[in-house]
Amino acid sequence: MATINSNYDKLPATYLFSEIAKRTAVFAKKNPGVEILKLGIGNTTEPIGHVVISGLKKGVEKLSKLSTYSGYGDEQGDSRLREALSNWYKKSKIQIDPLEIFVSDGAKADSANIQSIFDSGNKIAICDPVYPVYKDSNILAGRENIYYMSCTEKNGFFPDIPKNKVDLIYICSPNNPTGAVATKAQLKRFVDFAIKNKSIIIFDAAYFAYISNPKLPKSIYEIPGAKKCAIEINSFSKWAGFTGVRLGWTVVPMDLICQNSKRGKLNSLWNRRQTTMFNGASNIAQEGGLASLTSDGVKQCQKVVNYYMQNAKLIRITLERMGLKVYGGQNAPYIWLKVPLGMTSWDFFEKLLSEAHVVGTPGSGFGPSGEGFFRLSAFGHRQNIKKALTSIEKNLKI
């Protein structure tokens, strides 16, 4: 007799953003004709630059000719793209061998799947609040020994190192949802801790391009010793506008060592996982990725990133003018708003929607420490951002 994976029952009944969509749909049905302005989901909205589009078109055109047609590619990724990413790291004086880079269809999938190469008995440490996939994927794998690293106003929304030994440590910087960015000193403390305890850091750098402060690290490999203890997961989604194109990569260094492994073992395990359960990223998407890594491609991608960050600046200015306490939005595309009037984050969701017709994301959906906060996203067309802010300033009663 077949039985279900009962670990699914340990998750909330609905995914955070599905619940937001459901509540928004109910409001829209009750209020026909009302324009709902969305500052919730972190989904890119602006067109991809022509250099990257040319790369994507090249990928399509290659499929139309016998001489250039390709079927399955390497599960690890096109060797040209892996080499290009290796060279991209070198510009930051980081040495990553192409064989340590695995191209995928996005950071979310890798963030969920990377835990599969580790023992089910490992103790997990995750930031609280943080993107739900880290916690949920480990619960689905049967892990219940989870340590929550509290991220609050008192510690600048970046956690202290765990008081006791943990095995896997998830860090997202810039953090989604708080917009906080780890300093080199903060990351060094975690690297030192991981090396001492033979722990592994899983570092999500999907929002690296939004860091404008040159003193803040964009990669954990800027920290000496990190290749011995850290896996880095990254993405073209928020940098090159590939949220719908789907392309990312994960670095698993050869030097990476955990409690019961030798040099190169974790790299080989991830390689085995990918060759078993993944047929490689889209050939078309990878051509676009190659184009985004060219000099002109990088400039065009950064131009769009700057556009979103200007949106973030407008959101911060407006909310601060209203007397609200806000964080983030300076080196990340998210604004972390302290909910006024002692309300819960879901109560504020309903208030913002009903009074200003604006959708955001309740902080409690990212973890217990997110209660009392609210995330607003800077992803959106400028005119819609301005319209939403005008409505908030005019109609939100606080």
Secondary structure, 3 states (H helix, E strand, C coil): CCCCCHHHHHCCCCCHHHHHHHHHHHHHHHCCCCCCEECCCCCCCCCCCHHHHHHHHHHHHHCCCCCCCCCCCCCCCCHHHHHHHHHHHHCCCCCCCHHHEEEECCHHHHHHHHHHHCCCCCCEEEEECCCCHHHHHHHHCCCCCEEEEECCCCCCCCCCCCCCCCCEEEEECCCCCCCCCCCHHHHHHHHHHHHHHCCEEEEECCCHHHCCCCCCCCCHHHCCCHHHCEEEEEECHHHHCCCCCCCEEEECCCCCCCCCCCCCHHHHHHHHHHHHHCCCCCHHHHHHHHHHCCHHHHHHHHHHHHHHHHHHHHHHHHHHHCCCCEEECCCCCEEEEECHHHCCHHHHHHHHHHHHCEECEEHHHHCHHHCCEEEEECCCCHHHHHHHHHHHHHHCCC
